Amino acid sequence: MNRPPLIMRIRVRNNNTKFGFWIPLFLIFPIVAVLVIALAPLALLAALIVLPLGYARTVLCAPALFSVFCAMRGLEVDIVKGDRDESVLVMVK
């Protein structure tokens, strides 16, 4: 089973300042889980409505979105501006 990422770290650096902060995703995950459970009946109703049109799989894509979110573990995005010493680093651990 895939585990979701726990922390997102963001570091911003330029000539004058350097700061970083982290976002605890493990605190946000229970809130999102409650919202998903609360909205599940509406998603099922929407899937039943669009079933004759063939879009039911599109409406019920929450498990696929969760697997994409779990696959973000280890993602690092480093954005550097070439002419200046400016950098933004986003790490998902």
C-alpha positions as CSV (number, residue, x, y, z in Angstrom):
1,M,0.0,0.0,0.0
2,N,1.2,3.5,-0.8
3,R,1.6,6.0,1.9
4,P,0.8,9.6,1.4
5,P,3.6,12.2,1.8
6,L,3.8,13.6,5.3
7,I,5.7,17.0,4.9
8,M,6.1,19.5,2.2
9,R,9.2,21.7,2.5
10,I,9.6,25.0,0.7
11,R,12.8,27.0,0.6
12,V,13.0,30.5,-1.0
13,R,16.4,32.1,-1.6
14,N,17.6,35.3,-3.3
15,N,20.4,37.8,-2.9
16,N,19.0,39.5,0.3
17,T,16.9,36.9,2.0
18,K,16.8,33.2,2.6
19,F,13.9,31.5,4.3
20,G,12.1,28.2,4.4
21,F,9.0,26.6,5.9
22,W,7.3,23.3,6.0
23,I,3.7,22.3,5.7
24,P,2.6,19.3,7.7
25,L,0.5,17.4,5.2
26,F,-0.3,14.7,7.9
27,L,-2.4,17.4,9.6
28,I,-4.3,18.3,6.4
29,F,-5.0,14.7,5.4
30,P,-7.7,13.9,8.1
31,I,-9.6,17.1,7.1
32,V,-9.5,16.0,3.4
33,A,-10.5,12.5,4.3
34,V,-13.6,13.8,6.2
35,L,-14.6,16.0,3.2
36,V,-14.2,13.0,0.8
37,I,-16.4,10.8,3.0
38,A,-19.0,13.6,3.4
39,L,-19.1,14.2,-0.3
40,A,-19.1,10.6,-1.4
41,P,-22.9,10.3,-1.6
42,L,-23.0,13.3,-3.9
43,A,-20.3,11.8,-6.1
44,L,-22.2,8.5,-6.3
45,L,-25.4,10.4,-7.2
46,A,-23.5,12.3,-9.9
47,A,-22.1,9.0,-11.3
48,L,-25.6,7.5,-11.5
49,I,-26.9,10.6,-13.4
50,V,-24.1,10.5,-16.0
51,L,-23.9,6.7,-16.2
52,P,-26.0,6.7,-19.5
53,L,-23.6,9.2,-21.0
54,G,-20.5,7.1,-20.2
55,Y,-18.8,9.6,-17.8
56,A,-19.3,7.6,-14.5
57,R,-15.6,6.6,-14.4
58,T,-14.6,10.2,-14.7
59,V,-16.8,11.2,-11.8
60,L,-15.5,8.4,-9.6
61,C,-11.8,9.1,-10.0
62,A,-11.0,9.7,-6.3
63,P,-8.9,6.5,-5.9
64,A,-6.8,7.4,-8.9
65,L,-6.2,10.9,-7.5
66,F,-5.2,9.4,-4.2
67,S,-2.6,7.1,-5.9
68,V,-1.2,10.1,-7.7
69,F,-0.9,12.0,-4.4
70,C,0.9,9.0,-2.8
71,A,3.3,8.9,-5.8
72,M,4.5,12.4,-4.9
73,R,6.7,11.1,-2.1
74,G,10.3,12.1,-3.0
75,L,9.4,14.8,-5.5
76,E,11.8,17.7,-5.6
77,V,11.3,20.8,-7.8
78,D,14.1,23.3,-7.9
79,I,13.4,26.5,-9.8
80,V,16.4,28.8,-10.4
81,K,16.4,32.1,-12.2
82,G,19.4,32.3,-14.4
83,D,20.5,35.9,-14.3
84,R,20.1,36.4,-10.6
85,D,20.8,34.3,-7.6
86,E,17.1,33.4,-6.9
87,S,15.9,30.0,-6.1
88,V,12.7,28.2,-5.0
89,L,13.0,24.6,-3.9
90,V,9.9,22.4,-3.1
91,M,10.4,19.0,-1.6
92,V,7.6,16.5,-0.7
93,K,8.8,13.9,1.8
